Amino acid sequence: MLVIVGCSDAVNLTDGLDGLATGLVLIVSATYLLFSYISGNVRISDYLQITHVSGCGELTVFCGALLGASMGFLWYNAYPAEVFMGDVGSLALGGSLGTVAVITKHEMLLAIVGGIFVVEALSVIFQVGSFKLRENGFFRWRRCIIILN
């Protein structure tokens, strides 16, 4: 449950008006497409010494759908951006990536491949904690950017 909720929130924090989360979801879903196929195939998983998960090969189709949907969104949303994903899309994509990670039993791979999601979530946690405790930001350069804008 922690992996699914954490991944969903991390993707939501990463997504902004620029669609950064979509490109990262594209990379993570392509990686899990490969790993779900390998984990579902008995011979390949035995040869590569990866844990075989029975029935996991069907997730390859789901990861392919995530990959295609992300590519279509990026293609349609090229400059100038017309559609923003928002919370509905980013929370669903993050939850689906977390669920695929749990089903394939490769949760640590999600932290490695989706490292940007982890860094963004930690950045927000440190920033909010710093505002609560010290009443100023953890990263001083953000305040300068806000003043300049």
Helices and strands as residue ranges (DSSP letters): H 2-14, H 20-40, H 42-47, G 56-58, H 59-76, H 86-103, H 107-113, H 115-134, H 140-148
